[in-house]
Amino acid sequence: MDNLTMTSFVDTLNGPAMDSSQHQSDGGRAATIDAVEVTSSLQSRDGSFLEHEGPVQESKIKKCLLSCSSCHHPLSRKHNPLSSNPTFLQLLKYSFLCPPHGTVGKWLTLVLIILLVFGSLVSILGATSLPGGNIFSLCVLFVLALVGGHAITPLRLPPLLGMLVVGILLKSVPGISEIGKNIDRDWASALRNIALVVILLRAGLGLDPAALKQLSFMVVRLAFSPCIIETIVVATVSHLLLGFPWLWGLMLGFVLSAVTPAVIVPCMLVLSEKGYGVEKGIPTLVIAASTIDDVLAISGFGILLGITFAEGELWVVILKGPFEVLVGLLFGLIFGVLCWVLPNRKEQEAQVMRFAIILSAGLLSVFGSQMVELGGAGALGCLVMAFVAGFGWRRQGMTDENYVDHLLGYVWEFFQPFLFALIGAEIQLDQLDGNTVGYGLITITIGLIFRMITSFLVVMGGELSVKERIFVALAWLPKATVQAAIGSQALNYARKTAAGPEAEKLGLQVLTIAVLVILITAPLGAAAITLSAPKLLSRSNQAHTQSPGTPEKTMEA
């Protein structure tokens, strides 16, 4: 390489173009400054450091410092500022300069944390954290689920879809299927239940009675009617096509009927920011109704689950459902009211202690109810507790942007990859029953048709136009979070209670159809909301963010 080429190369590494003499002068000055800084640092530690070495040794040390300083310049962001209009290659080069920053820095930090956590787990737990062990498989699943979620985001698809696909692949693809097979079922069930607790707590805290009163009876109609109609239709179709007993058909109906806030809420907030449907409060209507819809579906499923696996005399089976409802309501009321007075709201760490209490009580409700064989009471108790606690906290001055829900959001971000990847890992593609998939798709399609028709009809009588009612029906399509949280519950109960191969088969069919509905409706619903809004909704002159708890306009039914 000739001198001119070398100079140009050095100029590129160190910043804007300059002539050779300027480059040598400025580069030497910068190196000298760095050398003086380092030398001063050494002298500050020991004032006689250079004096003891003598003039010759001092000269060598300075040359060494100058050499080291000039060597690190090409790798330093400080000496390689980014130009005002950088090219792609310049941006790529800049992203790898030191100290680490941006996306590269974020991923390096994540890799370091993963390696440190892995090393700690190996040190503490031993062989189970090594390849082939349960902990190792869970760690791999978690990391790959995160990668899958990030990889699918540029396609404008929900990250949960990538996590779900990762779980399916880890159980079905030869060579890596051992990762999915090495995961302990009890651990997988426990992790999914923890994610369910977080979902229930956030749903309960999100229900604001004052805001719901302002939104009128239309919210109640939109939340209850499509959910109940779809549940009945799915139960009937699954009974006729798949031979499901009626209780199992109704359980499947409640599993499939819940919409997912994980898809709906982000889409609605984006539309609200752009001003679509804000004048008539459509984003608020859909967000508020989706929360109640989930509460209804989860509660109904939990009650039916308890009745289905009840044992003993007929009168015991009949009374177990209402008894579980009563236990759940009492648990939620007692602990919800307890959260009003403990901790004292004037305590310095009151919000953190509230978070600890409500999360611990939620875990006790779900896991404790399973231990005493009152599984239907757990989800209901968790929901009621969060609702009652939130009601009291709002009266004490808590806003929608509360710290407890903020902390629960962090917990959800951690358990979300586990939830969707583990639900996918229950599916093994080469062992899927063709009839279950085929008839399951027919069941899903018929249920969605009736759901959309019902959604369109129940919002009539207000101020919505035909186009706006069509949009509400389309917005009621996405399903994911609740299906992932409760889709495997029946299978888990069948395994734990040794209910027999028939119950396990039905539980696996429910799980398979739940995964199918996520794969179909999550991307379809997100696309339908995003693409149809500009065509079906009117846009206000001034776009703004609309909070679910503060409706822009009360909709009279």
Secondary structure as UniProt FT lines:
FT   HELIX           3..14
FT   HELIX           20..45
FT   TURN            47..48
FT   HELIX           49..72
FT   HELIX           73..75
FT   TURN            78..79
FT   HELIX           88..95
FT   HELIX           102..125
FT   HELIX           126..129
FT   TURN            131..132
FT   HELIX           134..152
FT   HELIX           153..155
FT   HELIX           159..172
FT   TURN            174..176
FT   HELIX           177..181
FT   HELIX           185..206
FT   HELIX           209..214
FT   HELIX           217..241
FT   HELIX           246..257
FT   HELIX           261..274
FT   TURN            277..281
FT   HELIX           282..308
FT   HELIX           314..341
FT   TURN            345..346
FT   TURN            348..349
FT   HELIX           350..371
FT   TURN            372..373
FT   HELIX           375..395
FT   TURN            396..397
FT   HELIX           403..424
FT   TURN            425..426
FT   HELIX           429..431
FT   HELIX           434..458
FT   TURN            459..461
FT   HELIX           466..475
FT   HELIX           481..486
FT   TURN            487..488
FT   HELIX           489..496
FT   TURN            497..498
FT   HELIX           501..536
FT   TURN            548..549
//
